[in-house]
């Protein structure tokens, strides 16, 4: 049955790729993709799961193991919020059998993107209790989308992954369950490490100031006060008002170090550091993993690295 199921997947995939490739040839921007001989489908006969960014691609891969091919639309270092899918991305979507998104409004481009694919889509944040964005920006009251930065939420993500993969390949249900259980256990160990690391910060140093408001869930879980330049990565970032307000917060709270995320420019935050007297404590990783040989090649390493960077910065030991 599994072989028959996989052959049906491969046939549907080939039909969708050809159909969408022809459709894309109508538009000049897509000509390079149409002329390419690159095969975006799978020759292995395995189902193909596509994810919107590298962090959840890693999570899906941990549960999928060798039963499903997993790929990310965006590459390491990409900014996910305002990403603009390319014709090549649309062609890749046509080859997928299942597409995972974060949800909570993170991928503002996703609805239009998924309309180009027959694949089922799964929102990994389903079941998460969202934290609302505060302040007076256009995003006020909307859910903060960075739910994976909470370890308890990550367990919800893992269960949603397991369920979706089991529906995709019922014959591998026990395999996915075993891998999900093991991954959750590994996540628990990392959570213990993060909690112990952040617990070493004295009360007067427990303020986390970043470029984007991406740490609301982590701040809630580990008792940190959060401040940021802008709530969600957008076109207008690091405005004079945002910089002035952040400088005031850092001065008023005597914050020793401030941080910025890897996917955005730290120019505005460096200005905050200069005007407030705080140190620039380093780079934090949220929306993207690094390359395989970089500092955060996995989601678990991302959590560890961020905790170490935050503690080092706020303790005055940043490099």
Buried (B, 14 or more C-beta within 10 A) or exposed (E): EEEEBBEEBBEBBBEBBEEBBEBBBEEEEBEEBBEEEEEBBBEEEBBBBBBBBBBBBBBBBBBBBEBBBBBBBBEBBBBBBEBEBBBBBBBBBBBBBBBBBBBBBBBBBBEEBBEBBBBBBBBBBEEBEBBEBBEEBEBEEBBBBBBBBBBBBBBBBBBBBBBBBBEBBEEBBEBBBBBBEEBBEEBEEBBEBBBEBBEEBEEEBBBBBBBBBBBBBBBBBBEBEBBBBBBBBBEEBBEEEBBEBBBBBBBEBEBBBBBBBBBBEBEBBBBBBEBBEBBBBBBBBBBBBBEEEBBBBBBBBBBBBBBBBBBBBBBEEBE
